[in-house]
Amino acid sequence: MAQKTSEKGLAGAGAPAVTDPGRVRNVVLVGHSGSGKTTLVEALLSASGAIPRAGGVTEGTTVTDHDPAAIRQQRSVALACAPLMHGDVKINLLDTPGYADFVGELRAGLRAADAALFVVSAVDGVDDSTVSLWEECAAVGMPRAVAVTRLDHPRADYEEALQDCQEAFGENVMPIYQPMLADDGQAVAGLLGLITLRVLDYSAGYPPRMGEAEPEHLNPIADDRNTLIEGIIAESEDETLMDRYLGGEMISTDALIPDLEKAVARGNFYPVVPVCAATGVGLDALLDVIASGFPSPLEHDLPVVTGVDGSPRPPLTCDPSGPLVAEVVRTTIDRHVGRVSLVRVFSGTLRPDQTLHVSGHGMAERGHPDHDADERVAHVYSPLGAQLREVPSCLAGDLCAITKSGSAETGDTLSGKDDPLLMEPWRMPEPLLPIAVVAKTRSDEDALAKNLAKLVAGDPSLRLERNPETHQLVLWTMGESHADVVLDRLRSGGVELDTEPVKVALRETFGSGAKGHGRHVKQSGGHGQYAVCDIEVEPLPRGEGFQFVDRVVGGAVPHNYIPSVEKGVRAQLERGLAAGCPVVDVKVTLYDGKAHSVDSSDAAFQTAGALALRAAAEQGHITLLEPVDEIVVRVPESYVGAVMSDLSGRRGRPMGSESGGEGEASLVRAEVPATELVRYAVELRALTSGTGTFTRHYVRHEPMPPHLAEAVRKEHAVAR
């Protein structure tokens, strides 16, 4: 692509502004942790004049890593927006975390963007998780480019990194620049354009000096240049171009560059640009690729929109004059300004002092109940990391921030109050690593509840659950790092809390029939207590629940006290018999008893019913039941054997596997006790080098092995 020097479109603290969606580029940066995404964003901001100097990740001075949790962990843990101007084009860079635990932030970045820039380290190459993300972008036809970074590292190998990209991403991944080494033969001092044959010389710093390639530069790049030209021509709409090229005609640069830009915008061609954030090499070339090759919001299909009631509506268009439809892609809590919502405007124009309708639907299972509200937006801001710069409006295709919303959560739709609309939510992975949290003191319980509500509102990859059987407050997270960040944010919000082992909801049942005699007789002066009942307990088939049968004859237990016996039995079933777990799938028959005309009472027969059940438990065999889940593990074919072996070691029953096609993941299905899956999200990631994912759903409860059941009983006895 033609090289041009960036104009300093962000003077001082001013915010970039455009009046045409065609002049906007929304780009999400994707890559594994340590590939250099945040450092590259800082360098691009500095090179374009958006900030006076680039910050550092290790020092916690970057624009995008303003989150205290990110500074402490020295890694990006949240989506951040960083706008800059390149010529007359506004580029919204969306920096995403590279660690797999923060995939929710990545999904939000993909939703807000129209193109993806894959950042690959020249030191580490391409990992399997990055390949998975590439395939995900390919599935939705998202345009992509590749930036090979960290060229200044002693172990950097650009050629090997390029080869890794081509092997992992496909044949249409081609370099459009060739690195040029300095006189010492080590450092990268310039770039040679494979199409333009222009040299960008960075030996004196940024911006580069431009010149023509010397004859000695041409022979080493001849093969790469020919391959690139053939690839561009193959994507050209001009069907005569290939014939002319094969006929020996020299195709002009002016004819090639428009075809290259169209192929990139359509997602058919993926240019590779070598860059070095530390020295400035390739920064302007990369900005040219983004501004000239990536599509504007006008060229990108918009999400499906319906009425709040689900009624169909016409497809959206990116029209600043159209109906207002925007989406909250991230929510943060700032200690000074409160809730801050990062918003992508898809249609219409968002202005200050405007009343919006906030719609949130379809996330109830994640702890986000459906909600609708009208709210007034006082101000509209352009975000630069944590900085908010007020702007007069935000038009369709652009990103902005609003503050102090009382109800807007991540994933919510913002629309005009007179015509409320709802956008189809983006796909989110299921959080599968549970952590149980408990406030240290009663005074911390309210603060814990408030802070948890804020976190869940902003992070759709987090699920909050109060388990009715174990009575634990459980946060379902994406992994250990995600859990650490969540706990860190809770504690930094002034909450004193502890974590405890996650309990699995076990149950009990009778393994055989038994009889029980319950006698509750007390006389301590005044009104006494008298109740006697005899019951028979029988196990029921799994899933049948509880049945109570009255077979009392002759009025041995007065009719008005029979419900009291049942009530006492039910209460004892809830409390458990052997391990403090609810008792299920039993039939209790009341067949005899005694009453006193004065001392019998409702409370006395409740107590007698519970005593009778406990007496039956001493005679009968109590079986502990554990939940069994069906899981589907998605892994590369090379890990299938290791995964199946590991599942067998977890008392799992493999149900088969499905081999994926070439380059596709395989599926392994198994039924596994839930007690073996508490930390499976972490352990699967370690087993498969971060490439394995899984889903799970409850199937049934079934008997726990005797030695494990005995350990649970002993643990319960000690706790009592």
N, C-alpha and C positions, 0 to 999 in steps of 0.2 A: 504494500500500500504506500501511497505517496507520503513522504515524511513532511511534517510541518511542526513548527515550534508552538508550544502551548502558550496561550495568552493568559495572563494573570486575571482571571475572571472573578476572583474573590478578594476584593480590596479590604484590608483591615478585618473588622469583625462582621462585615456585611454578609448577607445571605445571598446565594445565587438565585436568580429568578429567570424564568422563561415564560413566554406567552403562547408557545406552540408545542403541543405534545410531540411533534416530530423532532423537536430539539432535545428530547429527554432520552437518556439511556439508563435503565435499571439493571445493574449487574451484580450477581451474587458471586462471591469468591468462595471456592470449594477446594478442599484439600485436607490431607491428614495433619494432625497436630505436629508442629515443628517444621512444616513446609515453608513457612515464611509469609503467610497471608497478611497478618496484622502489620508486620514490618513493611510489606509491599504497599499496603494502604497508606501508611504514614509517609512513605517516600513519594507516592503519587500525589498526596495532599500537599506536601512540601514543594514538589516540583511544579505544581499548578498554581502555587501561591495561596492555597486555602489556609495553610498554617505557616507560621514563620520558620519553624524547624521541626524535623521529625523527632518523635519521642521514641522511647525504648521499652520493649516488653518487660525485660528484667527489672527495670527501674519503676515500672508502673506508671509511665508518663505518656502512654499512647492515647490518642483520641478515643479509640474504640474500646479499649479495656479500662473503662472507668469504674467498673464494678469492683468494690473492695474484695470480693471473693476471687475475682480474676487476678487482682494484684497479688493477693496472698499465694495463689497457686501458680502464678507466673504462666498463665495460659488463658486464652479467650474462652469464656463460659457463656457468652450471650451474643445474640445478634445485635449489630450496631450499624447505623447508617452514617456514611461520610460523603457528602456531596462536594463536587468540585466542578469547575468550568474548564473545558478544553475548546478553545475557539469560542464559538457560539453554542456549543452543546453542553448541556448540564448532565453530568454523570453521577448517578447515585450509586456509590459503592456499598455493598452490603457484606460486611465482614462476618463470617460465621465461625463458630467453634469447629475445630478439627477433630475433637475427641468424640468417640462414638456415643458416649453418654448424653451428649447435648444435641442429639439428632432432632429434637423438637425445634430448636433454634434454627437448625439447617432447613427443616421443612418450611418454617415461616419465611426464611430468606428466599427459598425457591418460589414460594407463592408470590412474594412481592416483586420478583425480578422477571425480566423478559429474556435474559441471557445469562450464561454461567461462564465464569473464568476459572478454569482448573489450575491451581497453583501446585507445581511439582518441584520438589527440591532436587537440585543437581547432585546432591550428596546421597539422598535416600531413595530416589526414584519413586515408583508407583506402588502403593500397597493395595491389598485386596478390597478394602473398604472404599477406596477411591474409585476402583473399577466398578463397584456396585452402584456408586453414585452416578457415574458416567452412564451406566445402563438405565438408571432411573430417569435421567435427563433425556436420554435417547427415546425412552418410551413415550414421552410427551412432546417430542420434537423440539426441545429447547436448544437454541443455537449455543455453541460452545467454542472456546478458544483455550489455549494452554500457555501459561507463563512458566518457563523453567527458571527457577530462582536460585539464590545463594551461590552464584558463580564465583564469588570471591573466597569461598571456603577452600582450605588446602586439599580436601578430598573430593572437590567438585569434579564431575565428569559429565559434561554437557552431552557428548555423543551417546554415552550409555543411557543417560536419562531420556534422550530423544528416542532411542531405540525401545526403551521400556514403554514409553507413551504409545509408540506405533504398534507394538505388540499387544498392549492392553486395550487400546482405544480403537484400533482399526487403521485401514490403509489411507483414509482421507485425512489423517493427522499429518500435516506437513509443515516444515519450517519455512518461514518467509524471510528470515534473517539468519545470517551465519556469524557466529562470534569471531572476532579478530583479536589475536593475542598481542600483548605489548612486546617490546623489544626483548624483554627477559624471557619470553616464551611461556610465562606462567599466568599473569593476570590478563583478564579480558579488558581490552582498552577500546573496543569499537565493535560496530556491527556492519555487515555488508548486506544490503538489500538484494535478495535473489531475483526479484523482478526488475527493480529500478536500476540495479548495479550502482547504487549510490552508497557512499561510505559515511557512517556516522562515527566521528572520532571523539571519544570521551576522555582522552588522555589528559586534557587540560581541565576536566570537570564538566559539570552539567550547566547549561545545555551544550550539546555537541557541536563540533565543527562539521560541516558537510562538504563532501567532495566526490569526485568520480573515482571508480575503482581502477586500480592500476592493472596492466596486462597480467602481471604475475598472480593477481588475485583470482583471475577468471577460470583457469584450468581446474583448480581444486573444487570449485563449486559447480562445474559444468553438469555433472550427473544430477546433483540435487536440483539445479535450476531447471533442467529439462523435465525431470519428474514433476516438479511443481507446476510448470506451464502445462504439461499434459493433463494434470489433475484439474487445473482451472478450466481448461478448454472442454474437458469431459463434462463439466457442469454448466457449460455455457448454453444459452438459448439459441445462439447462432450456430446452426448445424453445419455451416460451411467452414467454420473456423478450424475444425480438426483437419479437414481435407487440405486447407491452405497450409496448415502447419506441417502436415506430413509431406506436402509437396515442396517443402523447403522454404516457404515464405517466412520471413522474420515478423512475428506478430508484435505489434507495438505495445509499449507499456500502457498507453492510453486505452487500448482495447482490452487488456488483461485485467486491469485493476477494477473496473466496474463489474466484470463477471465474478471476480474474486469476492468483492463485497456482497454481491447478491447471493453467492453460494454460502457465505458465512451466515448471512441474515436468515437464510432458509434452513439452516441446520444441516447442510449437505457437505460442508467443508470446514475443517478445524485447523486454523493457523496456529503455529507454535512460535512464540517470541521469547528469546533469551533475555532475562533481565537481572539486574543486580541492584537491590535497594540501597546498598551502602555506597556505591560509586555512581549511581544514576544511570548506568548502562541500560538502554532499552526502555526507559520509562516513557519517553515521548513516542517511541514506536508503538508501545502497548496502548497508550491513550489514543493513538491514531486508529488502531485496530478496533477499539471499543467504539469510538465516535463514528467511524466510517463503515465498519462491518457489522456491528451488532444492530439488531432491529430496534426501532422506536416502539413505544406502546401502541402506535397506530397499526403496527404490523403483527401484533400479538393477539391471539384469541383470548377472550376474556372468560372468566368463570361463569357458570350457569347461574342465573338469578331467577327467583320466584317471589311470589307474594309471601308475606309472613305465614299465611295459612297453607302454603304449598302450592297455591294456584300458579299455573304457568304464566310466564311473562316473555316478551320478545327478547332476543339476544341483545346484550349490551354492545355499545360502540364507544370507543374512546373519544367522546365528544365533550369538550368543556361546557357546551351549552345544553347538554342532555340532562336527564334526571340524575340527581346526586346518588351515587353508590360508591361507598368506600368500605375498607375493611381494616380492623385493628390487627396488625401482624405481630405486635409485641407490646407487652405492658410491663412497666417498671414502676417502682415506688421510690421517689426521690424524697429525702428527708426534709427538703426545703419547700418543694412545690407539690408534694403529694403524688398522685397517680399520673404517670406520663404514658400516653398511648401513641405508638408509632403507627401511622396510618398510610395505606396505599389507596389513592383515589383512582378508581377505575372509570368513572363516568361523572360528568358534571364538574362543578367547582365548589370547593369547600372554602367558606369565608367566615371571618369573625362575626360574633353577635348573631349567629345562625342557630335556629333550633333544629336539632336532629332527632331522628328516631333510632334508638339502639336496639338491635335484635340479636339475641343469642339463642340458637336452637341446635339440637342434635348432639350435644355433648353431656347429657345428663349422666351417662354412665361413667364419666370422668369427674364427677363432682361439680359440674357446671350446669345447674338447673336452667331450663328454658326461661328466658326473661325478655321483656319488652319495656322500654321506657322512652320518654321524650326528655332530651337534655339540651341546654343551651351551651354553645361553644363560645367562650369569651374571646379567645385568642387562637391564632394559628401560627405555628413556628416551623422553621427549618432546622432540623436537628443536625448537629455536628458532634457525634458521640453524645456526651452528656450536656453539651452546650445547646441552648435553645435560643434561636434568633427569630424575632417576630417578623412575619411576612404578611402582606395584605391579602393573600389568597393562595390556594393550592389547586391547580387545575388537573384535569383528567390525565392520568399517566404518571403523575409526580408523587413524591412521598413527602409527608409532613408529620408534625407532632401536635397533639392537643393535650391539655392538662386538666386535672381536677374533675375528671368524669367520675360520676358516682356509681355507674353500673357497667361501663364498657369493659369487657374482658377480651383477652386474646382470642381471635377468631370471630368476634362479633361484627355484624354489618351495620354501617352507618348510612342512613338514607334520609330523604326528606320526610318530615313528619306528616305531610299530606298524602304521601304515597309510600308507605313503609314497604321495604323490600328485604329479601334475605338471600345471601350468597351461599352457594354450595360450599360446605366446609372442606378444607384440605385434609388429606389423609395423614393420620398420625399413628406412629407405632404404639403398641400397648406397653405401659410401664410394668416391668416384671420382677423388680427387686424390691421387696418390702422392708421397711424399717419401722419399728414400733417406738413411738415417742411418748414421753410422760413428763408433765410439768413437775419441777422439783418441789414446789410448794403450792398450796391452794391459791395464793396470791398471783402465781404465775399462770394459772389456768386460763384466765380471761385473756391475758396477753398472748398466750400460745394460740388460742382460738382465733383472735383477730389477725395475728401474723400469718397463720396458716391460710386463712381466707384470702389474704392478699397474695400469697405465693401461688395458690391454686388458680386465682383469677388471672394471673399473668403467665402461667406455665401450663399449657394444655397437655404436656407430657407427664405431668404430675397428677396423681390421683389420691384423694384422701378418703379413708374408709374407717368407720368405727365398727369393728367386728362385734356383732351382737352375741356371739357365742363365747369368744375369748375376752370380750370387753376391753380390747386393746384399740388404741388410736394408731392406725397404720398408714404410713405414707408409702405409696408405690412409686418407685423411681426407676430411672433408666439404667442405673449402674452405680458403682461405688463413688465415682467422682461426682455424679449428679447428686447423690445422697449427701456427700460431704458439703457441697455448695449449698444445698437446701438447709442443712443444719447450721452452717455458718451464717446464712442470712437470717435464720430465726434467732440465733444468739446475738448477732449484731443489732437486732431489733429490740434488744433488752429482755429477751426471754431466757429464763434459766430452765433448762430441760435436761433430761437424761434419755438414753435409749435403752431398750431391753430386748432380750431375744424374742423373735416373732413366734407366737404360738400358732400351731395348726389346729383347726377346729375338729378335734376328735369327738367321737360319740361312743356310747356304750349300749349294749343290748344283752339280753339273756341268751346264753348258748343252749340252755335246756330249761324245761319246766321246773317250777318249784312252788312250794306253799309257804305262806308267811302268816305269823300270828302277831297282831299288834295289840298291846294292852297298855292303856294310859289311865292309871288310877292314882289319884292323889287326894289326900284329906289332911288339911292343915288348919282346921278351924273354919267355921263359916261355910260358904259354898265350896264344894269340892269339885273334882274333875273325874269323870268316869266314862270310858269308852273302850270297847273291845271289838276288834274285827278280825276276820279270817279271810285271806285272799289266796287266789291261785294265779300264778303268772305263767304265761306261755309265750315263746318267741313267735313273731310273725315274719312273713317273707319280707325281704329288704324293700323298704320304701312304703310299707303299709301304714306306718305311723303308730298311733296309740288307740287302743280300743278299751272301753270300760263296760263291763257287763254286770248287771245286778241279778243275782240268783238267790237272794235271801228269801227264806220262807218262814211263815209263822210270825213275822214281825220282830225277829230277833234284833234287827237294827231298824229302828223306826224310819219310816219312809222319808221324813224330813231331814234325816241325818245322812242318807246315802250320798247326796251331792257333796256333803262335807268330806266323806271318805275319798271320793274321787278328787276333790280339790287338794287334799293332803297328798294323795298319790302323785298327782300331776306336779305339785311343788317339789316333791322328792325326785321325780324324774328329771326335772330341770337342774336340780343341784348335783345330780349324779350319785353313783353308788360306790364305785371302786377308784375312780381317778378324777372325780369332780367334773365329768363331762356329761352332757345331756343323754338320757337314756331314750332310745327310739325302738320302734318296731316291736312292741309288746302288747299283749292282751292281758288285762287284769280283771279277774272275776271275783266279786265279793259274794261269798256264799254263806257266811255266818257271822255272828257277833253278839254282843250284849250291850244293853243300855241301862241307865238308872233314871228313874222317874224325876229325880231332883238334880243330881250332879252331872248328868250328861249335857253336852253343849256342842255347838258347831265347832269351836276351837278344839275341844277334846277329841272329836272324831277326825278332825284334820290331822292331829298329831298321831292318833292311832293308825290312820291310813299310811302315813309316812313310815311309822315303826314297822308295820306289817311288810311293807315293800323292802325295807332294809333287812328284815329277818329272812325274806325269800331270797335276797341276794346272797346271804350267807350260805344258803343251801344250794342254790343254783350256780351255774358257771357264768360269770360275767365276761363278756367278750368286748374288747376294745375295737372300735371301727375307725379306720383312717380314710380320709378322702383320696380318691384316685383321679388324676387328671389325664386327659388325652393331650399329648403335645405333638406338634409338628415342627420339626427342626429343619431349617433351610441352610444348607452348607454347600461349598464346592465339593465336587465328587471325590477329591483326594482326602477329604476328612470324614467321609461316610463311615468307614470302618471304625475309626477312633470314636466317633459319636455313638455308634451302636454298641460298642464295647463298654463305653462309659455308662450308657443307659442301663445295660444289663447289671452293672455294678451298683446301680441305684434301685435295684429290685424292679426294674422296668420290664415290661413285656413288649418287645418289638412287634409292630403290626405291619412291617414291610417298608420298603423304600421305593421312591420313584426317581429314576435317573433323569437328570436334565439333559437337554441337547448340548451341542458344542458351545462352550462358554457360558452355559446356564447352570444354576445351582440345582442340587438334588434335594429331595424331600425325604426325611426319615420320620416315620410315625411310630408312636409307642404310647402305652399306658404306664404311668409312673405315679407312685404314691406322692402326695403333695408334700409330705415331710422331707422328701428327698429333693425338692425343687426350690427350697427357700432361697438358696444362693446360686441357683443354676444359671441365672443371667450372667453372673461374674465368671463362673467356672466354664461355661460354654465358650465365652469370649476368649479365655485363656487357652482352652483346648484347640480352638480353631483360628488362632492368631487374629481375633477380632472379626472374622468373617461370618460366624454363625449367628443366626437369629432364630427365635422360636415363638410360637403362640401356644396357648394352653386354654383348656376349658374343662370344667368339672364334669365327671362322668357318674360317679357313684361313691358310696362308702363301702369298704369291705374289711374283713377281719385283719387286724395287725398281727404279725408274727408273735408267738408267745414270749420270746425273750425280750423283744422291744416293748411289748405291752407290760411286762413285769417291771421294766425300768421306769416306765411312766407311772405305774402304781407306786413304786417306791419313792419317786420324786414327789408325787402328790402327798404321800404320807409324811415325808420330811417337811414339806411346806406347811402342812397343817399343824 
